[in-house]
Amino acid sequence: MSRDLRPGHASATFVLTVGYLQTYQKKAGIGTPVSFTLPAAMAMMVVWIALFALWYALGLPLGPGSPIT
């Protein structure tokens, strides 16, 4: 089973999401779900970077037998 990952081919879930949003906001388009999820994605990125920095500052190993060098 191959998936079409070429640019310009929207996934079915994205199209359904935009259609669902248009039931509540008639002017909803492609940018609407992106603008809704972007703040959460940025917050998660900041939290993960902070966790990685804390992990590195504490000198904890990255995994079994692989110290930070």
Buried (B, 14 or more C-beta within 10 A) or exposed (E): EEEEEEEEEEEEEEEEBBEEBEEEEEEBEEEBBEEEEEEEEEEEEEEEEEEEEEEEEEEEEEEEEEEEE
